[in-house]
């Protein structure tokens, strides 16, 4: 028996489905909101907020996007993996190197 998971993207405003739906975030009075919108609905939101955005002040920083970023202060993951393999420690070839493996590497270097 095969099991299949299907993801359906739905616009929260119009309840329409589509592949062009994206999640947008905004905050008001200290409360953050997420909403899934197609490009037309997103434009409606931008148009509705435009007069307020034009005269408002930005405060704080925009949320950081999660992505693949290297830690500037940590050891090179490639070297840590090579060292771990030479020590007989199993580590995945991809993804984050476990903290305990990094600590052992740092203790030996």
Secondary structure, 3 states (H helix, E strand, C coil): CCCCCCCCCECCCCCCECCCCEEEEEEECCEEEEEEECHHHHHHHHHHHHHHHHHCCCCCCCCCCCCCCCCCCCCCHHHHHHHHHHCCCCCCCCCCCCHHHHHHHHHCC
